[in-house]
Amino acid sequence: MSDGKRLLAVFLFFFDRQKAIIAGILEFGNRTGELQVRNVELTAHLMVVSLQSIEYRWIFDALDVPLSVYVDHMLDVIINGIKKR
């Protein structure tokens, strides 16, 4: 196996694990009534991809706002959406 294929396999392994963890949290929230997530798998995928985007920008020092502000805002949008409250 080439280094590129090995790296992709490792990336996909951790991506899938992260999605499973987030999906478990979302399912728990649905069961307890704290969340109302219609599509757990898609939402978990979106959250992991969003977090990886932040990781990339953080690693390459490309964030134009503090990391904590960026993460808090992203999670607020994912969890609460953008609809009028």
C-alpha positions as CSV (number, residue, x, y, z in Angstrom):
1,M,0.0,0.0,0.0
2,S,1.4,3.4,-1.0
3,D,1.9,6.1,1.6
4,G,-1.0,8.1,0.1
5,K,-3.4,5.2,0.4
6,R,-2.3,4.5,3.9
7,L,-2.7,8.1,4.9
8,L,-6.2,8.1,3.4
9,A,-7.1,4.9,5.2
10,V,-6.1,6.4,8.5
11,F,-7.9,9.7,7.8
12,L,-11.1,7.8,6.9
13,F,-10.8,5.5,10.0
14,F,-10.6,8.6,12.3
15,F,-13.3,10.4,10.3
16,D,-15.7,7.5,10.8
17,R,-14.9,7.2,14.5
18,Q,-15.5,10.9,15.0
19,K,-18.8,10.7,13.2
20,A,-19.9,7.7,15.3
21,I,-19.1,9.5,18.5
22,I,-21.0,12.6,17.4
23,A,-23.9,10.5,16.2
24,G,-24.0,8.8,19.6
25,I,-24.2,12.1,21.4
26,L,-26.9,13.3,19.0
27,E,-28.9,10.1,19.5
28,F,-28.6,10.4,23.3
29,G,-29.9,14.0,23.0
30,N,-32.8,12.9,21.0
31,R,-33.7,10.1,23.5
32,T,-33.5,12.5,26.4
33,G,-35.5,15.2,24.7
34,E,-32.7,17.7,24.8
35,L,-32.3,17.7,21.1
36,Q,-34.5,17.3,18.0
37,V,-32.1,16.1,15.3
38,R,-34.0,14.8,12.3
39,N,-31.1,13.2,10.5
40,V,-28.5,12.1,13.0
41,E,-26.0,10.7,10.4
42,L,-26.0,13.8,8.2
43,T,-25.8,16.1,11.2
44,A,-22.9,14.1,12.6
45,H,-21.2,14.3,9.2
46,L,-21.7,18.0,9.0
47,M,-20.3,18.6,12.5
48,V,-17.2,16.5,11.8
49,V,-16.5,18.2,8.5
50,S,-17.0,21.6,10.1
51,L,-14.7,20.8,13.0
52,Q,-12.0,19.5,10.6
53,S,-12.3,22.8,8.7
54,I,-11.6,24.7,11.9
55,E,-8.7,22.3,12.7
56,Y,-7.1,23.0,9.3
57,R,-7.4,26.8,9.7
58,W,-6.1,26.6,13.3
59,I,-3.1,24.5,12.3
60,F,-2.2,26.9,9.5
61,D,-2.9,29.9,11.6
62,A,-5.5,31.2,9.2
63,L,-8.3,32.0,11.8
64,D,-9.2,35.7,11.8
65,V,-11.0,35.4,15.1
66,P,-10.0,33.5,18.3
67,L,-10.5,29.8,18.1
68,S,-13.0,29.7,21.0
69,V,-15.2,32.3,19.4
70,Y,-15.1,30.4,16.0
71,V,-16.0,27.0,17.6
72,D,-18.7,28.5,19.8
73,H,-20.4,30.2,16.9
74,M,-20.1,27.2,14.6
75,L,-21.7,24.9,17.3
76,D,-24.4,27.5,18.0
77,V,-25.3,27.5,14.3
78,I,-25.3,23.7,14.0
79,I,-27.3,23.1,17.2
80,N,-29.7,26.1,17.1
81,G,-29.8,26.8,13.4
82,I,-30.3,30.2,11.9
83,K,-34.1,30.4,12.2
84,K,-35.8,33.1,14.1
85,R,-36.2,32.4,17.8
